[in-house]
Amino acid sequence: MTLKEKRARNAEHMRRWQARNPERAKAIADACKQRNRLQIAAWMNIYRQKSKAKLYEQKKAYVAAPDGYWFE
């Protein structure tokens, strides 16, 4: 059995299972969506904090530079 056939067989199996258990399939999908939303929110918080820290360092360097340093 090739990989393509195996994937097709697994997909068909999942479709049949979802047809037999629509409530459970929906509950599982909703839980996955919620978990993904929480992970994305956590990643965005980390990204924002890193960006703020980087911007702060850039501002500090700009303020500490001698007059005309950035405009030569």
C-alpha positions as YAML, in Angstrom:
chain: A
units: angstrom
residues:
- id: 1
  name: MET
  ca: [0.00, 0.00, 0.00]
- id: 2
  name: THR
  ca: [1.44, 3.36, -1.01]
- id: 3
  name: LEU
  ca: [1.52, 6.38, 1.21]
- id: 4
  name: LYS
  ca: [-1.10, 8.09, -0.94]
- id: 5
  name: GLU
  ca: [-3.48, 5.12, -0.58]
- id: 6
  name: LYS
  ca: [-2.89, 5.00, 3.16]
- id: 7
  name: ARG
  ca: [-3.71, 8.70, 3.53]
- id: 8
  name: ALA
  ca: [-6.86, 8.26, 1.43]
- id: 9
  name: ARG
  ca: [-7.93, 5.28, 3.56]
- id: 10
  name: ASN
  ca: [-7.34, 7.21, 6.79]
- id: 11
  name: ALA
  ca: [-9.27, 10.22, 5.46]
- id: 12
  name: GLU
  ca: [-12.19, 7.99, 4.50]
- id: 13
  name: HIS
  ca: [-12.11, 6.39, 7.95]
- id: 14
  name: MET
  ca: [-12.23, 9.84, 9.59]
- id: 15
  name: ARG
  ca: [-15.14, 10.96, 7.38]
- id: 16
  name: ARG
  ca: [-17.12, 7.85, 8.34]
- id: 17
  name: TRP
  ca: [-16.36, 8.34, 12.03]
- id: 18
  name: GLN
  ca: [-17.41, 12.00, 11.86]
- id: 19
  name: ALA
  ca: [-20.65, 11.01, 10.11]
- id: 20
  name: ARG
  ca: [-21.40, 8.49, 12.88]
- id: 21
  name: ASN
  ca: [-20.44, 10.86, 15.73]
- id: 22
  name: PRO
  ca: [-21.29, 14.42, 14.66]
- id: 23
  name: GLU
  ca: [-21.61, 15.76, 18.23]
- id: 24
  name: ARG
  ca: [-18.26, 14.37, 19.35]
- id: 25
  name: ALA
  ca: [-16.57, 15.50, 16.14]
- id: 26
  name: LYS
  ca: [-17.91, 19.04, 16.63]
- id: 27
  name: ALA
  ca: [-16.87, 19.08, 20.30]
- id: 28
  name: ILE
  ca: [-13.35, 17.93, 19.45]
- id: 29
  name: ALA
  ca: [-13.05, 20.50, 16.65]
- id: 30
  name: ASP
  ca: [-14.28, 23.29, 18.94]
- id: 31
  name: ALA
  ca: [-11.80, 22.28, 21.65]
- id: 32
  name: CYS
  ca: [-8.96, 22.33, 19.11]
- id: 33
  name: LYS
  ca: [-10.00, 25.78, 17.87]
- id: 34
  name: GLN
  ca: [-10.13, 27.11, 21.44]
- id: 35
  name: ARG
  ca: [-6.71, 25.64, 22.25]
- id: 36
  name: ASN
  ca: [-5.26, 27.16, 19.06]
- id: 37
  name: ARG
  ca: [-6.72, 30.57, 19.93]
- id: 38
  name: LEU
  ca: [-5.11, 30.42, 23.38]
- id: 39
  name: GLN
  ca: [-1.74, 29.39, 21.93]
- id: 40
  name: ILE
  ca: [-1.84, 32.18, 19.35]
- id: 41
  name: ALA
  ca: [-2.72, 34.71, 22.06]
- id: 42
  name: ALA
  ca: [0.19, 33.51, 24.20]
- id: 43
  name: TRP
  ca: [2.60, 33.68, 21.25]
- id: 44
  name: MET
  ca: [1.41, 37.19, 20.39]
- id: 45
  name: ASN
  ca: [1.99, 38.36, 23.98]
- id: 46
  name: ILE
  ca: [5.55, 37.03, 23.85]
- id: 47
  name: TYR
  ca: [6.09, 38.68, 20.45]
- id: 48
  name: ARG
  ca: [4.77, 42.04, 21.72]
- id: 49
  name: GLN
  ca: [7.00, 41.91, 24.79]
- id: 50
  name: LYS
  ca: [10.07, 41.15, 22.66]
- id: 51
  name: SER
  ca: [9.15, 43.94, 20.25]
- id: 52
  name: LYS
  ca: [8.71, 46.39, 23.13]
- id: 53
  name: ALA
  ca: [12.08, 45.43, 24.57]
- id: 54
  name: LYS
  ca: [13.75, 45.85, 21.17]
- id: 55
  name: LEU
  ca: [12.08, 49.24, 20.62]
- id: 56
  name: TYR
  ca: [13.15, 50.34, 24.10]
- id: 57
  name: GLU
  ca: [16.78, 49.43, 23.35]
- id: 58
  name: GLN
  ca: [16.63, 51.32, 20.04]
- id: 59
  name: LYS
  ca: [15.17, 54.40, 21.76]
- id: 60
  name: LYS
  ca: [17.82, 54.23, 24.46]
- id: 61
  name: ALA
  ca: [20.57, 54.07, 21.82]
- id: 62
  name: TYR
  ca: [19.01, 56.99, 19.93]
- id: 63
  name: VAL
  ca: [18.79, 59.17, 23.05]
- id: 64
  name: ALA
  ca: [22.33, 58.26, 24.17]
- id: 65
  name: ALA
  ca: [23.90, 59.08, 20.79]
- id: 66
  name: PRO
  ca: [25.72, 62.42, 20.39]
- id: 67
  name: ASP
  ca: [23.98, 65.24, 18.52]
- id: 68
  name: GLY
  ca: [23.82, 64.71, 14.78]
- id: 69
  name: TYR
  ca: [24.98, 61.09, 14.99]
- id: 70
  name: TRP
  ca: [21.88, 59.70, 13.26]
- id: 71
  name: PHE
  ca: [21.71, 62.39, 10.58]
- id: 72
  name: GLU
  ca: [25.20, 62.38, 9.10]
...
